[in-house]
Amino acid sequence: MDDGRYRHRHHFLLVFSLFQDQQPGPWPSELTKRAVESAIRADSKENGATWEANAALQQAAYGKTAESRQSAAEALRLAPASQGVQAEAALAFAMAGDTARAESLAQDLGKSFPLDTQMQSLWLPAIRTQLALNRKEPRIPLNAQSTPPIELGLIQFVANISCLYPSMCVQKHTW
């Protein structure tokens, strides 16, 4: 008897396979595609969009800019209102050199989430820094500390709460 639990967990198992089978280089596109399709079948489009946005970030990191732009656009198509998907897609677009789309998404995110600590202290600075690097202006984001200091960051899409890590620490701490 299928009570829906299998369908809702299947895409997580496929994504777990991505991490287990991952070799240096872009994610295996077949496993990513299967994970996204499984999430959609389980009526979890936002999860599918997150897997697609993660693939876009990795593709951009390995210089596969056309594939990265395509994956980021597909992620936004699947879950256009998702804050996390928008942030990851914006960073992927910035890393892939699509400045116009990255800047537009970053502006929208900044206006839509002015009080969101992760957005203002993690995602937007990363996107803006990448855009400045694209313009060959690396000193601008490094010298302009426009974000308030935070002690620890937790990425909201990480299920393991032990993944707290120091990010953007400004003060000296004795731990």
N, C-alpha and C positions, 0 to 999 in steps of 0.2 A: 504494500500500500504506500503510495506516494502522498505524504501529507504536506509537501512543499518544502520540507527541510532540506532534502537532497538538492533541489533546484537552487535554493538560496545559498547553499554552501559550495556548490560545484565550482563557481567562478573563483572562489577563494582558494580552492585546491589547485586550480589551474595557475593562479598567480603565484602560489607557493612553488609550483613547479618551475615557474620562470626564475625565481631566485635560486632554486636548487640546481637548475641546469645551466645557469648563466655562465657564459665564458666572457673573457674580455671582448668588448665590442658591443654592437647594438643587440638589443634583446632579440631572441628568436621571434620573428614576426608571426609565425604560425601560432605559437603559444599565446602571444598577446592578443591576436585576433580571436582565438578560441575563448580566452578569458573575457573579452569584451562581449562577444556574442552570448556567452553563458550568463553574464550579468544582465544583459538586456532581456533574455528569456526569463530570468528570475524577477523581472520587473524592478531591476535595480540599475537604471540607466546612469545614475550618478556614479556608482561604483565602476561601471564600464568606462565612463568618461574619465574617471581618475586613472584607471589603468592605461588608457590611451594617452592621457596627458603625461604620465610617467614615462611612457615610451617616447613621447616627443622630446622630453628633457634629455633622455639618454641618447637619442638619435642626434640631437643638437650637440651634445658633449663630444660625440665621436665624429662630428663634421658632416653628418648626413642631413644637410639643411633642408633639402626639398622634402625628404621624408618627415622631418621634424615639423615643418610647416603644415604638411598634410595631416599628420597625427594631431597636432594642436587644434587645427580647424575642425577635425572630426570630433574631438573631445568637446569642443564648444557647441557643436551641433547636437551632441547627445544630451548635454546638460548645460544649456546657456545661462541658467540662473545660479549655478553652483559657484559659490565664492572660491572654494578650493580649486576647482577646475579652471576658473578664470585666472587665478593667480599662477598656477602651474603653466597654463597656456601662454600667459603673458611673458613669463620667464623663458619659455621655450622659443617663442617668437623673437625675443631679444637675443637669445643665444644663436638663433638661426639667421639673424641679420634683418628680420622684418621689423624695422624700427617703427613704422607707422602703426602697425597693429599692436605692437608691444606698448607704445606710448599711449595709445587710445585706451587699451585695457587698463593700464596702470592709472591713468587719470580717473577712469570710471570707478576702479577699486578704491582709490583714495577718497573720492567723494562719497561712495556708498558705505564705506566702513571707516569713518574718521576716528572712532574710538576703539577699534579692534587692535589689540596689542600686537598680535602676530602679523597682521597685515601691515601696520605702520612701522614695526620694528624689525621685521624679518623679510617679508615678501617684497614690499615696495622698495626698500633699500637695495635688495639684491637685483631687482629688475632695473632700477635707475643706475646702479653701478655698471651693469652689463651694457646698458644703452650708452653710458658715458665712455666705456671702453671701446664700444663700436665707433664712437665719434673721435677716438684717439685723444680723449680728455680724461685720463685716469686720475688726475689729481683732484678733480672736482668732487667726486664722492668720497675720496679718501680724506680730504681736508675738511669738508663740510659735514660735520656730525649733526645732521638735522633730526636724528631720531633720539629719543630719550634712552638712557641706559636701561638694560634689563639684565637680571642675574641669570635666569635659566629660561630656556625655550623648550616648548614641547610642540612638535609638529602635530597638528590636529588629525592628520590622516594616519598616524602611526598607532597601531593598536597596543603596542608594548609601552606601558607608562614608565618603564625604566629607562626610556630613551631621553630623559632630561639631560641636557648638556649645556655647558656655558656658551652663551652666544652674545656677542657684542658687549662683553664685560668692560666697564670703564673703571670701576673702582677696584682697588686691591682687596682681595679677600684672603682670610686665613682659614682654610678648610681643614 
